[in-house]
Amino acid sequence: MKIDLLGKKYAALSCMLILAVSAPSVYADTEMISDVTVPETGVIQYDITVPAGSTVNYSVELTPDKKTGTIDKVSGMWKNTTNKTVTKTINAKVKFLSSEYTISAIYTSNETHQRLEYKDKREAVKSYEESFIHGRFAFDSDVLEKWYDAMEKQLKKVSDFIR
């Protein structure tokens, strides 16, 4: 009888432990990522704010569409070992100059009895101005007029150079 009672206690404790470990994470959107800059040098720079004692996983990835999948990804991890919230600057060297990079960061907090995952996501917007030459070509009168003006300027430069 005593062995049967101990077996039931261990079974109950095991079930509670399994439920506690496998409890789903609760996601909380926060403002972790800030000051995103995308210079023409191929390095995306951004700041991540991380609370004391937390480990953040961050990544910068380029996924143009789901069929192609991710064609460039830079990821890393950083642990805040201080006793206060710290803002860390991350430099991610990317392969392509694109405005379609997505920056994401996740850290887990176990301050309460429930596991909380805090996440944030930002789009990397290019810092240079998009001109009509680098933009997509469209057949409307404004774009064609700009192309014609640019062509005339180039022809004038060439003719002045020849003279």
N, C-alpha and C positions, 0 to 999 in steps of 0.2 A: 504494500500500500504506500509506504514511504517512497519507494523508487518510482511508482506510478505518478505520485504527486510532483516529484522532482522533474520527471520527464515532461509533464504538462507545463511546469513553470519555464523550463528551458525552451520548449516549443513556443510558448507565448512570447518570451523574450526574443527569440529568433525571428518570429513574425514581425514584431515591432521594429527590430533592427533593420530588417529587409525593407519594410515600409518607409522607415526614416531615410534610408540611403537612396531608395529609388523614388523618392518624392519628386514630382516634377518641379523644374525651376520656374520661378516667376520672373518674367522679364519686365524691366522698368526702363523706359526711355529717359535718358538724361542728356545733358549738354556737356559731353566730355570733349568733343573735338571742336577746336576753334582756330581762327586765323589761318585758313588754308590759302596757300599761295602756290601758283603754278607758273614758274618762270619758264623762259624758253630754253633753259639749260638742261631740262630733262630730270629735274629734282623737284618732287612735290614736298613742300614743307608745311607742317601743321603742328598744333599744340594739343596735347592730351592732358586733361586734368584727372588725377588719380588720388583717391583717398589714402590715408595712412594704412600701411600693411596690406594693401591690395596688389594683385598682379593683373596687369592689363595685357590682353592679346590684341594686336592691331594689324591691319592689313590694308594695302592699296592694290586694287585689282581692276583690270580692264576686261570687261566681258561685253563685247558689242551685241551679241545675241546668244540665245540659249543653244542654237544649233552648233555654232562655232565653239562655244565654251570660253573659258578664261584663256587669254593669250598672253597676259603679263600679270604677275602677282609678286608683290614685295610684302613680306609679313615679318612680324617679330613679337617679342614679349619683353615686358619690363616690369620689375617689382619695385614698388615704393616701400623702402625699408625705414623710412623716417616716421616720426610721430605726428606728422601733419599732412594735409593735402598738398600735393606738388603738381605743378604744371610742367610737363616735359615737352621739349621740341623734338619732333621726329623728322628726319630727312630720308625720303624714299627715292632712290634713283630708279627711274622708270625707263623702259625701252622706247616708248612712243610718245609723241607730243599729241595728246588727245584730250578732249573735254569730257570724255566718257569714263574716266577713272572714278571708282567708288572707294571712299575711305570709310573703314569701319573699325570700331573698337568695342571690346567686351571685357568686363571684369566681374568677378563673383564676390559677393559679400556674404559672410556667415555670421553677421552680428546678431541676428535674431535666430530663432529655431528653424526658420524657413530659409531655404537657400534662395538668394536673390541674384539674378544676373542683370547687370546694367549694361545697356548697349546704346551705341550712337552711330549714325551713318550720315555721311556728307558726300556731295558730288564735288569733284575737282573741276573748277571752271578755269579756263585758261585766262591768264592775266594780260595777254596781248590783245589788241583790237583785231577783229576779223575784217580784212579788207575784201573788196569784191573780187580780187584776183584769187585769194585763198579760199573764198567761200564756194558754195555749190553754184553751178551755172544754171540759170533759169532763163527761159525765153520770154522775158518781158521787156518793154521799151526802156525802162530805167537802167537795167543791167546792160543791155546792148549799147546804150548811149555811153555808159561808163567805159565799156570795153573799147568802143570806137575812139573816145577821147584819149584813153591810155595809148592806143595804137598810134594815133596822130602825134602824141608827144614823143613816143619812141622814134617814129619816122623823122620828126623834126630834129631830134638829137643826132640821129645818124647822118642826115643831110648836112647839118652844121659841121659835123666832124669831117665829112668828106670835103667840104669847101675849104 
